[in-house]
Amino acid sequence: MRDSLRFSRKFEGDARGAWFAVVPPTRSNDMMAKYRFGVMRLQSPFAKRAIHAKAASLTAGVLAALVVPSQAFAQAQSFETRASTPRVAKAREHVHAADAEAGGAGSQVGTETQGKALTVRSGALTCEVVEYDATPAHEARAAGEILCEELANAKVRNQRYMVRIARIEGHVFVTVTGDEDGQARRMTLAGLSEISVAAPRFAKALAENRSIAATAAVDNLTNAEAASPRVRNGRTGLELTLIAGSAVGKSVGVSGGVGIGLVHHLDRVAVQLNVRTGGVLKSKSKLEFTSLDVGGRYYFGVANTAPFVGGGAVIGTYDVEVRDQGIGGFTEVGIGAMRNSSVGVFASLRADLPFFSLKTSGYAVPLMFNVGVAFQ
């Protein structure tokens, strides 16, 4: 054989002795094929069986590669069809509901998931935050703890209270309800951070059976309660006063007057500068006065309506029977109302104490009743 073999391969294993050869193209004119495959030597029947087994294995592998993906695709399609049935959809809804209930306590801001009730205690008092939509659980628990502590300190009537927190367009609505008597109070807050201001008012209202509005004071207003910015320490305002004056120690009648002043408020304390004049309808037996005074007031409490006492120094001119002038002091007692509003009112009784004797028969003390409006 003149043509040499270009490639030969020997099967190892059980097919020992089996040789294959790939014979290159021949130049003989009687050969029509360009390539020829031939078996050079087969030495035993065992080798033939091994060759047939190898061919069967390769054929099975090719068929599996073609058939198995199509079967897997058909199975996937069948699964999707079964998963879309009403029974499976209902089962999915139950699973999602269970997941939401299990993870609700950690719901984040902006979700609609209702979290589990949060229970906090302060002594023998129990507070349960039963609703806190769109509020993180840790913030709702902190608000419940602050409320529960204030309620316990106020010695409220119930041993258990329900707290509900709702959010609507940037406002927080907090409702506290007694579990035994059903008494409920609600406040609107600009944010849950104002709960430290609202909690004492909740406690006072529930302990004393009062409304939330009745617990308002100068220093405990919320942003939502004020039409204008909250009344704060250090506000300055204007006072306009109507005066009815007379004198003690002398038989004189009543004369009218007016006053205007600047007042600077510091919670319980107010500092004032006033100009006052009177003598309208004055006759020989009536008081006439003009004075400039500086003084202060002290309010007994920070409530919306509170009594006060005041006093200060005055430079004035007084005319009972004869005109006289000098320095002196004054003292007053009164009451202020609507103090947490931008416009308040007050009434007082004031006595001027000249450090000189009026040129009359005896010492006279100008006494004045005042009613005024405070712009604060």
C-alpha positions as CSV (number, residue, x, y, z in Angstrom):
1,M,0.0,0.0,0.0
2,R,1.6,3.1,-1.3
3,D,-0.7,5.6,0.5
4,S,0.4,6.3,4.0
5,L,-2.0,6.8,6.9
6,R,-2.4,10.4,7.9
7,F,-4.3,9.8,11.1
8,S,-4.8,6.8,13.3
9,R,-6.5,6.3,16.6
10,K,-6.6,3.4,18.9
11,F,-9.6,2.8,21.2
12,E,-8.4,2.0,24.7
13,G,-10.3,-0.1,27.2
14,D,-12.3,-3.1,26.2
15,A,-12.0,-2.4,22.4
16,R,-8.4,-3.6,22.4
17,G,-7.1,-4.6,19.0
18,A,-9.6,-2.4,17.1
19,W,-7.8,-0.1,14.6
20,F,-9.4,2.6,12.5
21,A,-7.8,4.5,9.7
22,V,-8.9,7.5,7.8
23,V,-7.6,7.0,4.3
24,P,-6.8,10.2,2.3
25,P,-8.2,10.7,-1.2
26,T,-6.9,8.2,-3.8
27,R,-5.7,9.1,-7.2
28,S,-7.1,5.9,-8.9
29,N,-9.5,6.7,-11.7
30,D,-11.9,3.9,-10.7
31,M,-12.6,5.5,-7.3
32,M,-15.6,8.0,-7.3
33,A,-15.4,9.1,-3.7
34,K,-12.9,11.7,-2.6
35,Y,-12.7,10.2,0.9
36,R,-12.8,6.6,2.1
37,F,-13.4,5.2,5.5
38,G,-12.2,1.7,6.1
39,V,-11.6,-0.8,8.8
40,M,-8.0,-1.9,8.6
41,R,-8.2,-4.7,11.1
42,L,-10.8,-6.2,13.3
43,Q,-9.3,-9.0,15.4
44,S,-12.2,-10.3,17.5
45,P,-16.1,-10.3,17.9
46,F,-15.6,-8.6,21.3
47,A,-14.2,-5.6,19.6
48,K,-17.2,-5.4,17.3
49,R,-19.6,-5.4,20.3
50,A,-17.6,-2.6,22.0
51,I,-17.8,-0.5,18.8
52,H,-21.6,-1.0,18.6
53,A,-22.0,0.0,22.3
54,K,-19.9,3.2,21.8
55,A,-22.0,4.2,18.8
56,A,-25.3,3.5,20.7
57,S,-24.0,5.6,23.6
58,L,-23.2,8.5,21.3
59,T,-26.6,8.3,19.6
60,A,-28.4,8.3,23.0
61,G,-26.4,11.4,24.1
62,V,-27.4,13.3,21.0
63,L,-31.1,12.4,21.3
64,A,-31.1,13.4,25.0
65,A,-29.6,16.8,24.2
66,L,-32.4,17.4,21.7
67,V,-35.4,15.9,23.7
68,V,-34.7,16.9,27.3
69,P,-34.8,20.7,26.8
70,S,-38.1,20.4,25.0
71,Q,-39.5,18.3,27.9
72,A,-38.2,20.8,30.5
73,F,-39.9,23.7,28.5
74,A,-43.2,21.8,28.4
75,Q,-43.0,21.1,32.2
76,A,-42.3,24.8,32.9
77,Q,-45.3,25.8,30.7
78,S,-47.5,23.3,32.6
79,F,-46.3,24.7,36.0
80,E,-47.1,28.3,34.9
81,T,-50.6,27.2,33.8
82,R,-51.2,25.5,37.2
83,A,-49.9,28.5,39.1
84,S,-52.4,30.8,37.4
85,T,-55.4,28.9,38.6
86,P,-57.7,30.6,41.2
87,R,-56.9,28.2,43.9
88,V,-53.1,28.8,43.6
89,A,-53.7,32.6,43.5
90,K,-55.8,32.5,46.6
91,A,-53.1,30.5,48.4
92,R,-50.5,33.1,47.3
93,E,-52.7,35.9,48.9
94,H,-52.7,34.0,52.2
95,V,-49.0,33.7,52.1
96,H,-48.5,37.4,51.4
97,A,-50.9,38.3,54.2
98,A,-49.0,36.1,56.7
99,D,-45.7,37.7,55.6
100,A,-47.1,41.2,56.0
101,E,-48.4,40.3,59.5
102,A,-45.1,38.8,60.5
103,G,-43.1,41.8,59.3
104,G,-45.5,44.6,60.1
105,A,-43.8,45.7,63.3
106,G,-40.8,46.8,61.3
107,S,-42.8,48.7,58.7
108,Q,-41.1,51.8,57.2
109,V,-42.5,55.3,56.7
110,G,-44.8,55.6,53.7
111,T,-46.0,51.9,53.8
112,E,-49.6,51.0,54.3
113,T,-48.8,47.9,56.4
114,Q,-50.4,47.9,59.8
115,G,-47.8,46.8,62.4
116,K,-48.4,44.7,65.5
117,A,-49.7,46.4,68.6
118,L,-46.9,47.7,70.8
119,T,-47.3,47.5,74.6
120,V,-45.5,49.7,77.0
121,R,-45.8,50.0,80.8
122,S,-45.2,52.6,83.5
123,G,-45.7,51.1,86.9
124,A,-49.2,49.6,87.1
125,L,-50.3,51.5,84.0
126,T,-50.3,49.9,80.6
127,C,-50.4,51.7,77.3
128,E,-50.9,49.9,74.0
129,V,-50.1,51.5,70.7
130,V,-52.7,49.7,68.6
131,E,-52.4,51.8,65.4
132,Y,-49.4,53.6,63.9
133,D,-49.8,53.6,60.1
134,A,-46.9,55.0,58.2
135,T,-44.9,55.4,61.4
136,P,-41.8,53.3,62.2
137,A,-42.3,50.9,65.1
138,H,-39.4,52.4,67.1
139,E,-40.9,55.9,66.9
140,A,-44.4,54.7,67.8
141,R,-42.9,52.8,70.8
142,A,-41.0,55.9,72.0
143,A,-44.2,58.0,71.8
144,G,-46.1,55.4,73.7
145,E,-43.5,55.4,76.5
146,I,-43.6,59.2,76.9
147,L,-47.4,59.2,77.0
148,C,-47.6,56.3,79.4
149,E,-45.1,57.9,81.8
150,E,-47.0,61.2,81.9
151,L,-50.4,59.4,82.4
152,A,-48.9,57.4,85.3
153,N,-47.6,60.5,86.9
154,A,-50.9,62.2,86.6
155,K,-52.7,59.3,88.4
156,V,-55.3,58.9,85.7
157,R,-58.5,56.8,86.3
158,N,-57.9,53.8,84.0
159,Q,-55.2,51.2,84.3
160,R,-55.0,50.7,80.5
161,Y,-55.0,53.2,77.6
162,M,-55.1,52.7,73.8
163,V,-52.9,55.0,71.6
164,R,-53.6,55.6,68.0
165,I,-51.2,57.5,65.7
166,A,-52.3,58.6,62.2
167,R,-50.6,60.8,59.6
168,I,-52.4,63.0,57.0
169,E,-50.6,65.4,54.8
170,G,-47.8,66.2,57.1
171,H,-49.9,66.3,60.3
172,V,-49.8,63.7,63.0
173,F,-53.1,62.9,64.8
174,V,-52.6,61.2,68.3
175,T,-55.6,59.8,70.1
176,V,-55.5,58.4,73.6
177,T,-58.6,56.4,74.8
178,G,-59.3,54.9,78.3
179,D,-60.0,51.2,78.1
180,E,-62.4,51.2,81.0
181,D,-64.4,54.5,80.8
182,G,-63.9,55.1,77.0
183,Q,-62.8,58.7,77.6
184,A,-60.8,59.9,74.6
185,R,-58.7,62.9,73.8
186,R,-57.1,63.9,70.5
187,M,-54.4,66.4,69.5
188,T,-53.0,67.4,66.1
189,L,-49.2,67.7,66.0
190,A,-46.9,69.1,63.3
191,G,-44.6,66.1,63.9
192,L,-44.2,63.2,66.4
193,S,-41.4,65.1,68.1
194,E,-44.0,67.3,69.7
195,I,-45.3,64.4,71.7
196,S,-43.2,65.6,74.7
197,V,-45.3,68.8,74.7
198,A,-48.6,67.0,74.1
199,A,-48.1,64.2,76.6
200,P,-48.5,66.3,79.8
201,R,-51.7,67.9,78.3
202,F,-53.1,64.5,77.6
203,A,-52.4,63.4,81.1
204,K,-54.0,66.6,82.6
205,A,-57.1,66.4,80.5
206,L,-57.7,62.7,81.2
207,A,-56.9,63.0,84.9
208,E,-59.1,66.1,85.5
209,N,-61.8,65.2,82.9
210,R,-61.0,68.4,81.0
211,S,-60.8,69.2,77.3
212,I,-57.5,69.5,75.5
213,A,-58.2,73.1,74.8
214,A,-58.6,73.8,78.5
215,T,-55.1,72.6,79.2
216,A,-53.4,75.1,76.9
217,A,-50.9,77.5,78.5
218,V,-48.3,79.9,77.4
219,D,-45.5,77.4,77.2
220,N,-47.3,74.2,75.9
221,L,-48.9,75.2,72.6
222,T,-48.2,73.0,69.5
223,N,-47.5,74.4,66.1
224,A,-50.8,73.1,64.8
225,E,-52.8,75.0,67.5
226,A,-51.4,78.4,66.6
227,A,-52.6,80.2,63.5
228,S,-49.4,82.2,63.6
229,P,-46.0,81.1,64.9
230,R,-46.0,79.9,68.5
231,V,-45.9,82.4,71.3
232,R,-42.4,82.2,72.7
233,N,-40.3,83.8,75.4
234,G,-39.1,87.3,74.8
235,R,-42.1,88.6,72.8
236,T,-42.7,92.4,72.8
237,G,-46.2,93.9,72.4
238,L,-48.2,97.1,72.7
239,E,-50.9,97.8,75.3
240,L,-53.8,100.2,75.0
241,T,-55.6,101.1,78.3
242,L,-58.8,102.8,79.3
243,I,-58.6,104.4,82.8
244,A,-61.1,105.5,85.4
245,G,-59.3,107.4,88.2
246,S,-60.1,108.9,91.5
247,A,-58.2,109.5,94.8
248,V,-58.2,108.0,98.2
249,G,-57.9,110.4,101.1
250,K,-59.8,113.1,99.4
251,S,-63.4,113.4,98.4
252,V,-63.1,113.6,94.6
253,G,-65.1,112.2,91.8
254,V,-64.1,109.9,88.9
255,S,-62.3,111.1,85.8
256,G,-61.5,109.2,82.6
257,G,-58.1,108.7,81.0
258,V,-56.1,106.6,78.5
259,G,-52.7,105.0,78.4
260,I,-50.3,103.5,75.9
261,G,-47.3,101.3,76.7
262,L,-44.7,98.8,75.5
263,V,-44.6,95.4,77.2
264,H,-42.0,92.7,77.0
265,H,-43.1,89.3,78.1
266,L,-41.0,86.6,79.6
267,D,-43.4,83.8,80.4
268,R,-44.4,84.7,84.0
269,V,-42.7,88.1,84.0
270,A,-43.5,91.2,82.0
271,V,-41.6,94.5,81.8
272,Q,-43.6,97.6,80.8
273,L,-43.1,101.3,80.0
274,N,-46.3,103.4,80.0
275,V,-47.5,106.9,79.4
276,R,-50.8,107.8,81.0
277,T,-53.0,110.8,81.1
278,G,-56.5,111.5,82.5
279,G,-58.8,114.3,83.5
280,V,-61.7,114.0,81.0
281,L,-64.8,115.5,82.4
282,K,-62.7,117.0,85.2
283,S,-64.2,119.5,87.5
284,K,-62.8,121.1,90.6
285,S,-63.6,117.9,92.6
286,K,-62.0,115.4,90.1
287,L,-58.5,113.9,89.6
288,E,-56.3,115.1,86.8
289,F,-53.0,113.3,86.1
290,T,-50.2,112.8,83.6
291,S,-47.4,110.2,84.3
292,L,-44.6,108.3,82.8
293,D,-43.8,105.0,84.6
294,V,-41.6,101.9,84.2
295,G,-42.3,98.7,86.0
296,G,-43.1,95.0,85.8
297,R,-45.7,92.3,86.4
298,Y,-45.5,88.8,87.8
299,Y,-48.1,86.3,86.6
300,F,-49.1,83.4,88.9
301,G,-48.7,80.6,86.4
302,V,-48.4,80.1,82.7
303,A,-52.0,79.3,82.1
304,N,-54.0,81.1,79.3
305,T,-55.7,83.1,82.1
306,A,-53.6,84.1,85.1
307,P,-53.6,86.7,87.9
308,F,-50.7,89.1,88.4
309,V,-49.2,91.7,90.6
310,G,-47.0,94.6,89.5
311,G,-45.3,97.7,90.5
312,G,-42.6,100.2,89.5
313,A,-41.5,103.9,89.5
314,V,-43.4,106.8,88.2
315,I,-42.8,110.5,87.4
316,G,-46.1,112.4,87.3
317,T,-48.2,115.4,87.7
318,Y,-51.3,115.2,89.8
319,D,-54.0,117.7,90.4
320,V,-56.7,117.0,93.0
321,E,-57.3,120.6,94.2
322,V,-53.9,122.1,93.5
323,R,-51.4,120.9,90.9
324,D,-48.2,119.2,92.1
325,Q,-45.6,117.0,90.5
326,G,-42.7,114.7,91.5
327,I,-41.6,111.1,91.6
328,G,-43.2,108.2,93.3
329,G,-44.1,104.5,92.9
330,F,-47.1,102.5,91.9
331,T,-48.5,99.1,92.6
332,E,-51.3,97.1,90.9
333,V,-53.1,93.8,91.0
334,G,-55.0,92.3,88.0
335,I,-55.7,89.4,85.7
336,G,-54.6,88.7,82.1
337,A,-56.6,86.5,79.7
338,M,-56.0,85.1,76.2
339,R,-52.3,85.2,76.9
340,N,-51.4,82.6,74.2
341,S,-53.2,84.6,71.5
342,S,-51.7,87.4,69.5
343,V,-54.3,89.7,71.1
344,G,-55.0,89.5,74.8
345,V,-56.9,91.5,77.4
346,F,-56.3,92.5,81.0
347,A,-57.9,94.4,83.9
348,S,-56.2,95.8,86.9
349,L,-56.5,98.1,89.9
350,R,-53.6,100.5,90.4
351,A,-52.6,102.8,93.1
352,D,-50.0,105.6,92.6
353,L,-47.9,106.4,95.6
354,P,-46.3,109.9,95.3
355,F,-43.2,110.5,97.3
356,F,-44.5,113.9,98.0
357,S,-47.6,115.3,99.7
358,L,-50.1,116.7,97.3
359,K,-51.0,120.3,98.2
360,T,-54.2,119.4,99.7
361,S,-55.4,119.0,103.2
362,G,-53.7,115.6,103.8
363,Y,-52.1,112.9,101.8
364,A,-54.0,111.6,98.7
365,V,-53.4,108.4,96.8
366,P,-54.6,108.4,93.2
367,L,-56.5,105.1,92.6
368,M,-57.2,103.9,89.0
369,F,-59.1,101.1,87.5
370,N,-57.7,99.9,84.1
371,V,-59.0,97.8,81.3
372,G,-56.8,97.2,78.3
373,V,-55.9,95.3,75.2
374,A,-52.5,93.7,74.7
375,F,-51.0,93.1,71.2
376,Q,-48.4,90.5,71.8
